[in-house]
């Protein structure tokens, strides 16, 4: 038996020698023996129908290492071909300290790259922007121009007004008649006058319960002159400063405004100034334009206003010759006494189709003056989401194109309507699309002030944002005295020409009186160059990708192809584990078949 054993050993040794000779150029004998050893372990572990032998017991502790043999080969192969810096040194180095050092360097570089990438992505998702200013030149569409006479109601039409307005004027006449000699009265006589009046005429207004809170306050007459105000201070019903204070609602002009806006739209249009009386001459770029082109707009502050806009109005040259020229007749003889304190007109220049808000950015023009308004267009272009929440031009606010002021005023009016069940007479009623009554009682006004206060402290409650594209107009204003005495007779026929000439045309008034009736207005582009203020992304996706490549290239030497190498490595690992799982299942099925056969034979 021993020679046979020795023969087997010798034969096996020859086999080993042959194997060694065959792989000598690629592997050392130590590595070759290690592979054979692991193969033997694997062969023994997969043999079927055999009992647990002595050889299995010897190599039982090594079975776990065989699981990672194929995985180790995959990583070794990747290390040989990887373009990722540091990985080949980790896999190929023979000394443990070198492997640890390169591993630490690689982990540190990966950590630094991740931190750098976090900074880059944070910078990108902040969506920062910057404004770029460009100077462009082109023919320019002429903006809309809205004109209002500062007098809300023609005094000759007061018979068509409400009884409250007529009563107010009767009270005002009595008050004026009782104070004709007030300017000639000494200060010591003022006190005596106060008791003689006994508040009777003033109390006529104060008895109206629908006016404002605590209508026993006779100091509504704060529109009067200094001595009249001093007289009012002796009244016995002056307003308590601890209550709703110093609002313009308690002054007579605002009370008149309240009564005026309380009337129907048809009455307001009828008793206000008409466009054929206000617009006496109109021309654009040297071509005449009639008052028929003006569209009526009713303002809560000024009554009838008129807007001029035409699609064909385009300025192709700068200066007065390429703009709009108007001559206005103010009809000062129609001004309401003690109500209208100023003489002139209000002008607002705005984008076509937008609502004119005369208290926001209007221009006052005076009689007897030639006013020049030179415009410079500024076009603003904003970036939409995700850089800003601007709104496109297609949005509207009721009957008007969207603007941020229109949105804010409509929002304020809607809040007042919903909370107080009334509307604010100071705001344009067209912003609500409702016929609800105005706020007038004490409870209404308290609610109104509370809503206003809340909206002022919570600016974002209305969620009104800017337009993505809008145009604004910078204005340069100059004035000259107009007309000269010699020019009055020249313009009188053209001003008085028309179906409804103003009343002064029928009177032989002086040149100075005529000067106080007329306003000349020129609106034009001072230059056809315009500014385009456009938002641009401060950090675009192309910049992000470039910086990502620079970051990972700087820290770990990766490129796009290196990413695909990692993907290929992941697929190889998945393939390896899938193969092992399939192999185990196949071996298990084989073992089950062998056991079944043995059971049949034994039986």
Protein Blocks (a to p, Z undefined) as FASTA:
>chain_A
ZZmmmmmmmmmmmmmmmmmmmmmmmpcfklmmmmmmmmmmmmmmmpghiacdfklmmmmm
mmmmmmmmmmmmmmmmmmmmpcbehjlmmmmpmbfklmmmmmmmmmmmmmmmmmmmmmmm
mmmmnopaddddddddddddddddddddfbfbdfklmmmmcfklmmmmmmmmmmmmmmmm
mmmpcfklmmmmmmmnnommmmmmmmpmklpghilbmklmmmbcfklmmmmmmpckbccf
klcehifklpmklmmmmmmmmpcfklmmmmmccfklmmmbdceehiacdfklpccdddfk
lopadddddfklccfbgcjklmccddddeklmlpcehklmcgcdddddddehiacdfklm
pccddehiacddddddddddddddfkbccdcfkbcehjbccdfklmmmmmmmmmmmmmno
pacfkbcfklnopabdcdfbfmlmmmmmmmmmmmmmmmmlnopacdfbdcdddddddddd
dddfklmmmmmmmmmgcjbdcfklmpccdfklmmmmpccdddddfbfbdcddddddfbdf
klmmmmmmmmmmmmnopafklmmmmmmmmmmmmmmmmmmmmmmmmmmmmmmmmmmmmmmm
mZZ
